[in-house]
Amino acid sequence: MSDNASPERSSREAQAPRENPYYPYGEPPLAYGEPEGLDLKQLFGILRRRRAVILSTVVLITTLAVLVGLLMTPKYTATALVMIDPRKEKIINVEEVLQGLNPDTYVVETQIKLIASRAHAEQVMERLRLFDDPEFNVAAREGSRELQLRFGGIWEKLANYLPEGLLVAVGIAEEPTREELALQPILAREAAIAAFLNNLRVRQEGRSYVIAISFTSVDPAKAARVANTVAQLYVESQRQAKVEATQEASSWLAERLETLRQEVVAKERAVEEFRARFGLVAAKGRTLTEQELADLNRELAQARADLAAKRAKLEQIRAMRGQGLDAVADVIASPVIINLRQQEAMLLKTEAEMRTLYGEKHPKMQQLLNEKESLRRKIQDEVNRIIRNLQNEVNVAAARVRSLERDLDKLTNLTEEQRKKLVRLRQLEREAQASRQLYEAFLQRFKETREQAEVVKSDARVISEAAPPESPSTPGPTLFAAVGFVGSSMLGVLLALLLERLDSGLRSGRQIEAELGLPFFGLVPKLERLKRNQKPHQYLMEKPLSAYAEAIRSIFTSLQLSDVDEPPKLVLVTSSIPQEGKTTLAVSLAVFAARSSQRTLLMDLDLRHPSIQRELGFEPETGFVEYMAGERELEEVIRHHRETGVDYLPIRKQTPNPTDLLGSRKMKQLLAELKEKYDFVVIDSAPLLGVTDSRILARLADKVLFAVRWDKTDAETARNALDTLRDVRADIAGAVLTLVDVKKHAQYGYGDVGQYYGKYQKYYHN
């Protein structure tokens, strides 16, 4: 109990972190706390321990992979290459109706989708009559069933070897309904197209303009034929699309041309009719009225200029009349004036000569003067006549200007009306001109398109035809075996690591101390080679130098040293759940103590499931319950086992109130009396989880020895059981790992004593 604990243990528990009662000795080791990682040693240890799982996985999956490879029909893949030509040949310099492909990334991807489309596949299958090919048409295969299989692939091949009734019974296939039978031709066609597309692969070769068309088939010649047909049909479809577009454009242009021609004729007729209706006859781009108006304006301008010139001349003559008109051109140019001036000159000459001969009064001189005066009057009369002529010319010119102005006013009024008509005429002419230009453009395009139809070429061409492949493209059994082996090895390792990760069983003393916060007293090897009906305690007596005996000796010594000042006399052996080896441990511990000259008593206080009598091999006549009921004395219920030298207190019958019985005052008195009488008392109690009996006994015992089954009991279960002991303040001496598989334990490499049980056989006599 806690009252009997040593001062060292009490101080050690006082120093333990309160927030983590399972680690009273400090922080848990890294290996069992927060792992830093998995080193190579641990990895190899896991692989060695889980080699059965790994080998089973490898053998199973590799075998299945080989079977799949053997059952798979070899298939062959043939590839044809098609190039989208970026160059455009221009035999005639006309614009194409359907523009050529611009081979950028998006166009190439679009052409790939076109080649792998359902419509294109259907055309290829129709041309090669593949809808009747058994490879694509399931109904055309020999021995084909009307049943519909739920699974395809390899299951379809396996189903051929099974009867139809069995396939329907196990759910692999189902019988078609009447509606499904009616739809079977359509469904078969769709299934054939789907199978064809599943075997067709279209891809771009790197970043080039080349498209690779691959087809896979069980027949190499068929694979090459289909790949070539897919490529050729694609190239043909490209050219045919351009031819059809050109022909369609030519037909449309021809229809449109006739419509435009009729429209041009109608608009030009409308122009001529409008021109004739309103007298808008054109001459050199102008109407007659406009031409006449222009001529009249020109005449009027000339008449006005002539009038102005004559008026200027008349004014000049009038202005110079008093000064002399000899400088006037008209006067000078007048023949009469010229003649008179000549006569005047002769008279002046004669006068000059006669003045020297005659005087002023001479008759000849008088006659000469009279002639001279007469001549001046004639000159003056001629000048006046010239002036009158100029005045008449001015009057005539003015009259002509007035006449022209009147004609111009009349013609101007007529032209304004025609101009309004001309606006409408110009509009009609523009419409007619636009229609004519459109008609001529369509006519030119029609002739170009008709010529182009003869030289249309495809934008794609086959640069490499597919040849029948010599070797299959599908992997054989060897490759399946290699892939299956590698994949199964990786899967096996992952499963091993997963199982190791999910395995939470306690296996070592370091785990006991780290996870449960208890001192580790040792581990008890599992005895695999017992004789017939031989019990572990009998093996202990027969092999005192065995590893099993050494383990019990170590536990017994640890118990004695758990409290040096007051070694425990009353030890309770318990566990979390049943089947953890606590009874075997209790019996072996009692037998070892008795063999060590200790007065030893073995008590069976598992009132619900007593096991001591089974281990020692006897059937008690009376026992603990009878003593507690006062029906027997203590000496009557305690028996001595002659083979082992152990006194034992068995259980003969059960009681309806075990907790009341174990917690009674008489129970305390019994244990006190036994401690006085014996050197070492071992109590085998019930498991802690599920019943409360062991909690009561734990408070009465000096020490509690906690049994943990190796690799089976997980840390959480053990902690829950220890919580029940700590709740009643039981003095837990330590924990023991039971039923340890020594060989398997050594594989974990914990470095404890269990690892050396298997290695140092010469130190033990097993």
C-alpha positions in Angstrom: 0.0 0.0 0.0 1.0 3.7 -0.2 1.7 3.8 3.5 4.5 1.2 3.0 6.2 3.0 0.1 9.8 4.0 0.5 10.9 7.6 1.0 12.7 7.5 -2.3 9.6 6.4 -4.2 7.5 9.1 -2.4 9.9 11.8 -3.3 10.1 10.6 -6.9 6.3 10.7 -7.2 6.3 14.1 -5.7 8.6 15.4 -8.4 6.5 14.0 -11.2 4.6 16.4 -13.4 1.1 16.7 -12.1 -0.4 17.4 -15.5 0.9 14.0 -16.8 0.6 11.3 -14.2 1.8 8.6 -16.7 5.4 10.0 -16.8 6.6 10.3 -13.2 10.2 9.9 -14.3 10.4 12.8 -16.6 9.5 13.2 -20.3 9.0 10.1 -22.4 11.8 8.9 -24.6 11.7 10.2 -28.1 11.1 6.8 -29.5 7.8 6.5 -27.8 6.8 10.1 -27.4 6.9 12.4 -30.4 9.0 10.5 -33.0 11.7 12.4 -34.7 11.7 10.1 -37.7 12.2 6.5 -38.9 15.8 5.5 -39.1 17.2 2.7 -41.3 17.6 0.3 -38.4 13.9 0.7 -37.5 12.9 0.4 -41.1 14.8 -2.8 -41.6 13.4 -4.1 -38.4 9.8 -3.4 -39.5 10.4 -5.1 -42.9 11.9 -8.1 -41.1 9.0 -8.4 -38.7 6.4 -7.9 -41.4 8.1 -10.0 -44.0 5.2 -12.4 -44.2 2.8 -9.6 -45.1 5.3 -8.3 -47.7 6.0 -11.7 -49.2 2.3 -12.6 -49.3 1.4 -9.3 -51.1 4.3 -9.7 -53.6 3.4 -13.3 -54.4 -0.3 -12.6 -54.7 -0.1 -9.4 -56.8 2.7 -10.7 -59.0 0.8 -13.9 -59.7 -2.3 -11.9 -60.6 -0.2 -9.6 -62.9 1.3 -12.6 -64.7 -2.2 -14.2 -65.2 -3.5 -10.9 -66.6 -0.5 -10.8 -68.9 -1.1 -14.3 -70.1 -4.9 -13.8 -70.6 -4.4 -10.5 -72.5 -4.5 -10.7 -76.2 -1.5 -9.1 -77.9 -2.3 -5.9 -79.7 -0.4 -4.0 -82.4 -0.2 -0.3 -82.9 0.4 1.3 -86.3 1.0 5.1 -86.8 0.5 7.3 -89.8 1.8 10.9 -89.9 -0.2 13.9 -91.3 1.3 17.4 -91.7 -0.7 20.6 -91.8 1.2 22.5 -94.5 1.8 26.1 -93.5 2.7 27.1 -97.1 0.0 28.3 -99.4 0.4 27.6 -103.1 -0.9 30.5 -105.4 -1.3 29.1 -108.9 -3.7 31.9 -109.6 -3.6 35.1 -107.7 -7.1 35.1 -106.4 -8.5 35.0 -102.9 -9.7 31.6 -101.7 -13.4 31.1 -100.8 -12.4 28.9 -97.8 -9.2 30.2 -96.3 -6.4 27.8 -95.6 -5.6 26.6 -92.1 -3.3 28.7 -90.0 -1.3 26.0 -88.2 -1.1 27.5 -84.7 -1.5 25.5 -81.5 -5.3 26.0 -81.3 -5.8 25.0 -84.9 -3.7 21.9 -84.6 -5.6 20.9 -81.4 -8.9 21.5 -83.3 -7.8 19.3 -86.1 -6.8 16.6 -83.6 -10.3 16.7 -82.1 -11.8 16.6 -85.6 -9.8 13.4 -86.5 -10.8 11.8 -83.3 -14.4 12.8 -83.6 -17.3 10.3 -83.7 -18.4 11.4 -87.1 -15.0 10.9 -88.6 -14.7 7.5 -87.0 -18.1 6.5 -88.3 -17.0 7.4 -91.9 -13.8 5.3 -91.5 -15.7 2.3 -90.2 -18.2 2.6 -93.0 -15.4 2.7 -95.6 -13.6 -0.3 -94.1 -16.8 -2.2 -93.2 -15.7 -2.4 -89.6 -19.2 -2.5 -88.2 -19.2 -6.2 -89.2 -15.8 -6.9 -87.7 -15.9 -9.1 -84.6 -13.2 -7.0 -83.0 -15.6 -4.1 -82.7 -19.0 -5.8 -83.0 -19.7 -8.0 -80.1 -22.7 -9.6 -81.8 -20.5 -10.8 -84.7 -18.2 -12.8 -82.4 -18.4 -16.6 -82.2 -20.3 -17.8 -79.2 -21.6 -14.4 -78.4 -24.3 -14.2 -75.7 -27.4 -12.2 -75.6 -26.7 -11.6 -71.9 -25.4 -8.2 -70.9 -22.2 -8.3 -68.8 -21.9 -5.8 -66.0 -18.1 -5.8 -66.2 -15.9 -5.6 -69.3 -12.2 -6.2 -70.0 -10.7 -9.4 -68.6 -14.0 -10.4 -67.0 -15.5 -10.6 -70.4 -13.0 -13.3 -71.4 -13.4 -15.2 -68.2 -17.2 -15.1 -68.6 -16.9 -17.0 -71.9 -15.9 -20.1 -69.9 -18.8 -19.9 -67.5 -22.4 -21.0 -68.1 -25.0 -18.3 -68.6 -27.1 -19.4 -65.7 -24.1 -19.0 -63.3 -23.3 -15.6 -64.8 -26.9 -14.4 -64.1 -27.0 -16.0 -60.6 -23.8 -14.3 -59.4 -24.7 -11.0 -60.8 -22.0 -10.8 -63.5 -24.5 -10.6 -66.3 -28.2 -9.9 -66.7 -30.8 -10.9 -69.3 -31.9 -8.1 -71.7 -35.5 -6.9 -71.7 -37.6 -6.7 -74.8 -36.9 -3.0 -75.2 -33.2 -3.7 -74.9 -33.4 -6.4 -77.5 -35.1 -3.9 -79.9 -32.3 -1.4 -79.2 -29.5 -3.9 -79.6 -28.6 -3.0 -83.2 -28.3 0.7 -82.3 -26.4 -0.1 -79.1 -24.1 -2.5 -81.0 -23.3 0.2 -83.5 -22.6 2.7 -80.8 -20.5 0.2 -78.9 -18.5 -0.5 -82.1 -17.8 3.2 -82.5 -16.8 3.5 -78.9 -14.5 0.5 -79.2 -13.0 2.0 -82.4 -12.4 5.4 -80.7 -10.9 3.6 -77.7 -8.2 2.1 -79.9 -7.6 5.4 -81.8 -5.0 7.8 -80.5 -4.4 11.2 -82.2 -1.6 13.5 -80.9 0.6 16.3 -81.9 4.3 15.4 -82.5 6.0 17.9 -80.2 5.6 21.5 -81.2 5.5 20.7 -85.0 2.7 20.8 -87.5 2.7 17.0 -87.7 -0.2 15.0 -86.3 0.4 11.3 -85.4 -2.6 9.0 -86.0 -2.1 5.7 -84.1 -4.5 2.7 -84.2 -4.3 -0.4 -82.0 -5.7 -3.8 -83.2 -5.2 -7.5 -82.7 -4.3 -7.7 -86.4 -1.1 -5.7 -87.4 -2.3 -5.4 -91.0 -5.7 -4.1 -89.9 -4.0 -1.6 -87.5 -1.9 -0.1 -90.4 -4.9 -0.1 -92.8 -7.2 1.7 -90.3 -4.5 4.3 -89.4 -3.8 5.0 -93.1 -7.6 5.3 -93.9 -8.1 7.7 -91.0 -5.3 9.9 -92.3 -6.4 9.7 -96.0 -10.0 10.3 -95.2 -9.0 13.3 -93.1 -6.9 14.8 -96.0 -9.8 14.1 -98.5 -12.3 15.7 -96.2 -10.2 18.8 -96.0 -10.0 19.1 -99.8 -13.7 18.2 -100.2 -14.7 20.8 -97.7 -12.9 23.5 -99.8 -14.3 22.2 -103.1 -17.9 22.2 -101.7 -17.4 25.6 -100.3 -16.1 26.9 -103.7 -18.9 25.3 -105.6 -21.5 26.6 -103.2 -20.0 30.1 -103.5 -20.0 29.8 -107.3 -23.7 28.8 -107.3 -24.6 31.6 -105.0 -22.6 34.1 -107.0 -24.3 33.0 -110.2 -27.7 33.6 -108.7 -26.7 36.9 -107.2 -25.2 38.1 -110.5 -28.5 37.7 -112.3 -30.3 39.7 -109.6 -27.6 42.4 -109.7 -27.8 42.5 -113.6 -31.5 43.1 -113.5 -31.1 45.7 -110.8 -28.4 47.6 -112.9 -30.6 47.5 -116.1 -33.6 48.8 -114.1 -31.7 51.7 -112.5 -30.0 52.8 -115.7 -33.4 52.8 -117.5 -34.8 54.9 -114.7 -32.0 57.5 -115.3 -32.6 57.7 -119.0 -36.3 58.0 -118.6 -36.0 60.8 -116.0 -33.5 62.6 -118.2 -35.8 62.4 -121.3 -38.9 63.3 -119.3 -37.5 66.6 -118.1 -35.2 67.4 -121.1 -32.0 67.0 -119.2 -30.0 66.1 -122.3 -26.4 66.2 -121.4 -23.5 67.6 -123.5 -20.0 67.1 -122.3 -21.3 66.4 -118.8 -23.8 69.3 -118.7 -27.4 69.8 -119.9 -28.2 71.9 -123.0 -29.7 74.5 -120.8 -26.6 74.8 -118.7 -24.5 74.9 -121.9 -26.7 77.6 -123.4 -26.6 79.5 -120.1 -22.8 79.3 -120.1 -22.6 80.6 -123.7 -25.0 83.4 -123.0 -22.9 84.5 -120.0 -19.9 84.5 -122.1 -21.6 86.6 -124.8 -22.9 89.0 -122.2 -19.5 89.4 -120.7 -18.0 90.2 -124.2 -20.8 92.6 -125.0 -20.4 94.5 -121.8 -16.7 94.7 -122.4 -17.2 96.0 -125.9 -19.7 98.5 -124.6 -17.3 99.7 -122.0 -14.5 100.0 -124.6 -16.7 102.1 -127.0 -17.9 104.3 -124.2 -14.4 104.9 -123.1 -13.3 105.8 -126.6 -16.3 108.1 -127.1 -15.6 109.9 -123.8 -12.0 110.3 -124.7 -12.9 111.9 -128.1 -15.3 114.2 -126.5 -12.8 115.2 -123.9 -10.1 116.0 -126.5 -12.3 117.8 -128.9 -11.2 121.2 -127.8 -7.5 120.2 -127.5 -7.2 118.5 -130.9 -8.1 115.1 -132.1 -4.9 114.3 -133.9 -3.9 111.9 -131.2 -7.2 109.9 -131.4 -6.7 106.6 -133.1 -10.0 106.5 -134.9 -9.4 110.0 -136.3 -5.9 109.2 -137.3 -7.0 105.9 -138.9 -9.8 107.6 -140.9 -8.9 107.6 -144.6 -10.9 110.8 -145.2 -9.0 112.5 -142.4 -5.8 111.2 -143.8 -6.6 112.5 -147.3 -7.7 115.9 -145.9 -4.6 116.2 -143.8 -2.5 115.5 -146.9 -4.4 118.2 -148.8 -3.9 120.5 -145.8 -0.2 119.8 -145.7 0.1 120.6 -149.4 -1.9 123.9 -148.9 0.4 124.8 -146.0 3.4 124.1 -148.2 1.9 126.2 -151.0 1.0 128.9 -148.5 4.5 129.0 -147.3 5.9 129.3 -150.8 3.3 132.0 -151.9 3.9 134.1 -148.8 7.4 134.7 -150.0 6.0 135.8 -153.4 2.7 137.4 -152.6 1.3 139.4 -149.8 -1.7 138.8 -147.7 -4.0 140.6 -150.0 -3.0 138.8 -153.1 -5.9 137.0 -154.7 -4.0 133.8 -154.9 -3.3 134.1 -151.2 -6.9 134.8 -150.6 -7.9 131.9 -152.7 -5.4 129.7 -150.8 -6.8 130.8 -147.5 -10.3 130.1 -148.6 -9.2 126.6 -149.7 -7.5 126.1 -146.4 -10.6 127.2 -144.4 -12.7 124.9 -146.6 -10.4 122.0 -145.9 -10.6 122.7 -142.1 -14.4 122.5 -142.2 -14.2 119.2 -144.1 -11.9 117.8 -141.4 -14.2 119.0 -138.7 -17.1 117.5 -140.4 -15.3 114.2 -140.7 -14.4 114.3 -137.0 -18.0 115.0 -136.1 -19.1 112.2 -138.3 -16.6 109.8 -136.6 -18.0 110.9 -133.2 -21.5 110.3 -134.3 -20.5 106.8 -135.5 -18.9 106.1 -132.2 -22.1 107.2 -130.4 -24.2 104.9 -132.6 -21.8 102.0 -131.9 -22.2 102.7 -128.1 -25.9 102.8 -128.4 -25.9 99.5 -130.4 -23.6 97.8 -127.9 -25.8 99.0 -125.0 -28.9 97.6 -126.7 -27.1 94.3 -127.3 -26.1 94.1 -123.6 -29.7 94.8 -122.5 -31.0 92.1 -124.9 -28.5 89.6 -123.6 -29.3 90.4 -120.0 -33.0 89.8 -120.7 -32.2 86.5 -122.3 -30.0 85.6 -119.4 -32.7 86.3 -116.8 -35.1 84.1 -118.7 -32.6 81.3 -119.0 -31.6 81.6 -115.3 -35.1 81.1 -114.2 -35.4 78.0 -116.4 -32.1 76.6 -115.0 -33.1 76.8 -111.4 -36.0 74.5 -112.1 -33.8 72.1 -113.9 -31.3 72.1 -111.1 -33.9 70.7 -108.8 -34.5 68.0 -111.3 -30.8 67.4 -111.6 -30.5 66.6 -107.8 -32.9 63.7 -108.3 -31.1 62.8 -111.6 -27.7 62.7 -109.8 -29.2 60.5 -107.1 -30.5 58.1 -109.7 -27.2 58.1 -111.5 -25.3 57.3 -108.2 -27.6 54.4 -107.5 -27.1 53.1 -111.0 -23.3 53.5 -110.7 -23.2 51.7 -107.3 -25.3 48.8 -108.7 -23.0 48.6 -111.7 -19.8 48.6 -109.5 -21.3 45.9 -107.3 -22.3 43.9 -110.3 -18.8 44.2 -111.9 -17.2 43.1 -108.5 -19.4 40.1 -108.2 -18.8 39.2 -111.9 -15.0 39.4 -111.3 -15.4 37.2 -108.1 -17.5 34.7 -109.9 -15.0 34.2 -112.7 -12.1 33.9 -110.1 -14.1 31.3 -108.0 -15.0 29.3 -111.1 -11.3 29.1 -112.1 -10.2 28.3 -108.5 -12.5 25.3 -108.3 -10.2 23.5 -110.7 -7.0 23.9 -108.5 -8.3 23.5 -104.9 -5.8 21.6 -102.7 -6.0 20.3 -99.1 -4.1 22.1 -96.3 -3.0 18.7 -95.0 -1.1 15.8 -96.5 0.1 12.4 -95.5 3.9 12.4 -95.0 4.3 8.9 -93.7 1.9 6.0 -94.2 1.5 3.4 -91.4 3.2 0.0 -91.9 2.1 -3.2 -90.2 4.0 -3.4 -86.9 6.2 -6.4 -86.3 6.0 -6.5 -82.5 3.0 -6.0 -80.2 2.5 -2.7 -78.4 0.8 -4.3 -75.4 3.0 -5.5 -72.5 3.6 -9.2 -72.2 3.7 -11.5 -69.2 7.3 -10.6 -68.4 6.5 -6.8 -68.2 3.4 -7.5 -66.2 5.4 -9.6 -63.8 8.0 -6.9 -63.4 5.5 -4.2 -62.9 3.5 -6.4 -60.6 6.6 -7.3 -58.6 7.7 -3.7 -58.2 4.2 -2.4 -57.4 3.4 -5.3 -55.0 6.8 -4.7 -53.3 6.0 -1.1 -52.7 2.5 -2.0 -51.6 3.8 -4.6 -49.3 6.2 -2.2 -47.7 3.4 0.4 -47.3 1.1 -2.3 -45.8 3.9 -3.3 -43.4 4.5 0.3 -42.3 0.7 0.8 -42.0 0.3 -2.3 -39.8 3.3 -1.2 -37.7 1.7 2.2 -37.3 -1.7 0.8 -36.4 -0.1 -1.7 -34.0 -0.3 0.0 -30.6 0.6 -3.0 -28.4 3.2 -2.6 -25.7 6.4 -4.5 -26.3 9.3 -3.2 -24.3 10.3 -1.8 -20.9 10.9 1.6 -22.3 7.3 1.7 -23.6 6.0 0.6 -20.2 7.9 3.3 -18.5 7.1 6.0 -21.1 3.4 5.1 -21.7 2.3 3.9 -18.3 4.7 5.7 -15.9 5.6 2.5 -14.1 8.9 0.8 -13.3 9.5 -2.2 -15.5 10.2 -5.4 -13.7 10.9 -7.6 -16.6 9.4 -9.7 -19.3 8.3 -13.3 -19.2 9.0 -15.4 -22.3 6.2 -17.4 -23.9 6.9 -21.1 -23.6 6.4 -22.7 -27.0 7.9 -26.2 -26.3 6.1 -27.5 -23.3 5.5 -31.1 -22.8 2.1 -32.6 -23.0 -0.1 -31.2 -20.2 3.0 -29.4 -18.8 2.3 -26.1 -17.0 4.7 -23.1 -17.0 5.4 -23.5 -13.2 6.4 -27.1 -13.8 8.8 -26.0 -16.5 10.2 -23.5 -14.0 10.9 -26.3 -11.6 12.3 -28.6 -14.3 14.5 -25.9 -15.9 15.7 -23.7 -13.0 18.4 -22.2 -15.3 16.1 -21.5 -18.2 15.3 -18.0 -19.6 11.8 -18.4 -18.2 13.1 -19.1 -14.7 15.5 -16.1 -15.0 12.6 -13.9 -15.9 10.6 -14.9 -12.8 13.7 -14.5 -10.7 14.2 -11.0 -12.0 10.6 -10.1 -11.2 10.8 -11.5 -7.7 14.0 -9.7 -7.0 12.5 -6.4 -8.4 9.6 -6.9 -6.0 11.9 -7.3 -3.0 13.9 -4.3 -4.0 10.8 -2.1 -4.6 10.9 -1.4 -0.9 14.2 -2.2 0.6 13.3 -1.3 4.2 10.0 -3.2 4.2 10.0 -5.8 1.4 6.4 -6.5 0.4 4.8 -9.7 1.8 1.4 -9.3 0.2 1.6 -9.0 -3.6 -1.5 -8.6 -5.8 -1.1 -9.8 -9.4 -3.6 -8.2 -11.8 -4.1 -7.1 -15.4 -6.3 -4.9 -17.6 -8.4 -7.6 -19.3 -8.5 -11.4 -19.3 -6.1 -13.6 -21.2 -3.0 -11.5 -20.3 -1.2 -14.3 -18.4 -1.6 -12.9 -14.9 -2.6 -16.3 -13.3 0.4 -18.1 -14.9 2.6 -15.2 -13.6 1.1 -15.4 -10.1 1.6 -19.2 -9.9 5.1 -19.1 -11.3 6.0 -16.3 -8.9 4.7 -18.2 -5.9 6.5 -21.4 -7.0 9.7 -19.5 -7.4 9.4 -17.9 -3.9 8.6 -21.4 -2.4 11.7 -22.8 -4.2 13.7 -19.9 -2.7 12.9 -21.2 0.9 10.1 -18.6 1.4 7.0 -19.6 3.2 4.7 -18.9 0.4 0.9 -18.7 0.0 -0.9 -18.5 -3.3 -4.4 -17.0 -2.9 -7.0 -17.2 -5.7 -9.3 -14.2 -5.1 -10.8 -14.1 -8.6 -14.2 -14.9 -7.3 -15.8 -14.7 -10.7 -13.4 -16.9 -12.6 -11.1 -18.8 -10.4 -8.1 -20.3 -12.2 -5.5 -21.5 -9.5 -7.0 -25.0 -9.3 -6.7 -25.4 -13.1 -3.0 -24.3 -13.0 -2.1 -26.6 -10.1 -4.2 -29.5 -11.3 -6.6 -30.2 -8.5 -10.3 -29.9 -7.6 -10.8 -28.2 -4.1 -13.3 -29.5 -1.6 -13.6 -26.2 0.2 -12.2 -22.7 -0.1 -12.1 -19.0 0.5 -15.9 -18.4 0.4 -16.6 -21.1 2.9 -14.0 -19.6 5.3 -15.4 -16.1 5.0 -18.9 -17.5 5.6 -17.7 -19.1 8.8 -18.3 -22.6 7.5 -14.6 -23.6 7.7 -11.5 -22.7 9.6 -8.5 -21.2 8.0 -6.5 -24.4 8.4 -9.2 -26.4 6.6 -9.3 -24.2 3.5 -5.5 -23.7 3.1 -3.9 -26.7 1.4 -0.3 -27.6 0.6 0.8 -28.4 -2.9 3.4 -31.1 -2.4 4.9 -30.8 -6.0 5.7 -27.1 -5.8 5.9 -26.6 -2.0 3.3 -23.8 -2.2 0.4 -23.4 0.2 -2.7 -22.3 -1.6 -6.1 -20.9 -0.8 -8.5 -21.9 -3.6 -12.1 -21.0 -4.4 -14.7 -23.7 -4.3 -18.0 -21.9 -4.8 -18.9 -18.4 -5.9 -20.7 -15.7 -3.9 -23.4 -13.2 -5.1 -21.7 -10.2 -3.4 -17.9 -10.5 -4.0 -17.2 -6.8 -3.4 -18.8 -6.9 0.0 -16.9 -10.0 0.9 -13.5 -8.6 -0.2 -14.1 -5.2 1.5 -15.2 -6.7 4.9 -13.3 -6.4 8.1 -12.8 -10.1 8.3 -10.9 -9.9 4.9 -8.5 -7.3 6.4 -8.0 -9.6 9.5 -7.4 -12.6 7.2 -4.7 -10.7 5.2 -3.1 -9.5 8.4 -3.0 -13.0 9.8 -1.5 -14.4 6.6 1.2 -11.8 6.6 2.3 -12.9 10.0 2.2 -16.5 9.1 3.9 -16.4 5.6 6.9 -14.7 4.2 5.4 -14.1 0.8 1.7 -14.1 -0.2 0.7 -13.9 -3.9 -2.9 -13.0 -4.7 -4.4 -13.8 -8.2 -7.2 -11.3 -8.7 -9.7 -10.5 -11.4 -8.9 -8.1 -14.3 -9.3 -4.4 -13.5 -11.5 -3.4 -16.3 -15.1 -4.7 -16.1 -15.2 -5.6 -12.4 -14.3 -3.7 -9.1 -13.0 -6.7 -7.1 -9.3 -6.0 -7.8 -9.7 -2.3 -6.7 -10.7 -3.4 -3.2 -7.8 -5.9 -3.0 -5.3 -3.4 -4.3 -5.9 -1.2 -1.3 -5.2 -4.1 1.0 -2.1 -5.4 -0.7 1.5 -4.2 0.0 2.3 -4.0 -3.7 0.4 -4.5 -6.9 2.2 -6.2 -9.8 0.6 -5.2 -13.1 0.7 -7.8 -16.0 0.7 -6.6 -19.6 0.5 -9.0 -22.5 3.3 -8.5 -24.9 2.2 -7.0 -28.3 -1.5 -7.4 -27.5 -2.4 -5.0 -24.7 -2.4 -1.4 -26.1 -1.3 1.6 -24.0 -4.7 3.1 -23.8 -6.3 0.0 -22.3 -3.4 -0.3 -19.8 -3.7 3.4 -18.8 -7.5 3.0 -18.2 -6.8 0.1 -15.9 -4.1 1.9 -14.0 -6.5 4.8 -13.5 -8.7 2.6 -11.5 -5.7 1.6 -9.3 -4.6 5.2 -8.8 -8.1 6.2 -7.9 -8.0 3.9 -4.9 -4.3 5.0 -4.1 -2.9 1.5 -4.6 0.8 1.0 -4.3 1.8 -0.2 -7.8 5.2 -1.8 -7.7 5.7 -2.1 -11.4 4.6 -3.8 -14.6 5.6 -7.1 -16.3 5.3 -8.0 -19.9 3.9 -11.5 -20.3 3.8 -14.1 -23.1 6.7 -12.5 -24.9 7.6 -14.0 -28.3 11.4 -13.9 -27.7 12.4 -14.3 -31.4 10.0 -11.7 -32.6 10.9 -9.4 -29.7 14.5 -9.5 -30.7 13.6 -8.3 -34.2 12.5 -5.0 -32.8 16.0 -4.2 -31.5 15.0 -2.7 -28.2 18.3 -3.7 -26.7 16.7 -5.1 -23.5 17.0 -8.4 -21.9 14.4 -10.0 -24.1 16.7 -9.5 -27.1 19.4 -11.5 -25.4 17.1 -14.4 -24.4 17.3 -15.5 -27.9 20.9 -14.7 -28.6 22.7 -16.1 -25.6 21.2 -19.6 -25.4 24.4 -20.9 -23.8 23.7 -18.9 -20.7 20.4 -20.7 -20.2 19.3 -24.3 -20.2 16.0 -24.3 -21.9 
